[in-house]
Amino acid sequence: METNIYFIILAVIALVGALMTITRSHPLSATLSLVVTLIALAGLYALLSADFLFVIQILVYAGAIMALMVFVIMLLNVKEEQLPVEHGIKRKVGLTLLFLAPLFFLVERSIYSQFGTTSFTAMGPGFGTIKSVGQLLYNQYYIPFEIVSVLLLVALVGVVALAKRRA
């Protein structure tokens, strides 16, 4: 029962963080909202007993990748007057939450029909461990893994090129 409460709390935090990420016009506040979303996602991994995914989510995504994004934002040095003015953000967030409310009921119903209960328990043995993640990445998904690494490299080179051109 308490796992359900933790799930609901973390899911709401993740959704609010995601909404704040897409509704903020200032890039730094959007990035910090994304950090909140990623930390809530790490908590959801912890609820699933995926210890490795939990630690990697915190260290790599909420830590290293977000530090890189904040560095890039600071490097680009966007002035406050260059940013668009935010209008009616509270109304937009409220309407979005209103339209997303039925989604909660659909998710709960699908979980109940799938598992016969709305209780969130740990996945099967080995889920989220180093061995299972490594086997999936390097046996089954090695091509998408390499494609993502090349995309990250291209993005980093692009940011450095943009920053040098501005300076």
Buried (B, 14 or more C-beta within 10 A) or exposed (E): EEEBEBBEEBBEBBBBBBBBBEBBEBBEBBBBBBBBBBBBBBBBBBBBBBBBBBBBBBEEBBBEBBEBBBEBBEBEEEEEEEEEEEEEEEEBBEEBEEEEEEEEEEEEEEBEEEEEEEEBEEEEEEBBBEEBBEEEEEEEEEEEEEEEEEEEEEEEEEBEEEEEEEE
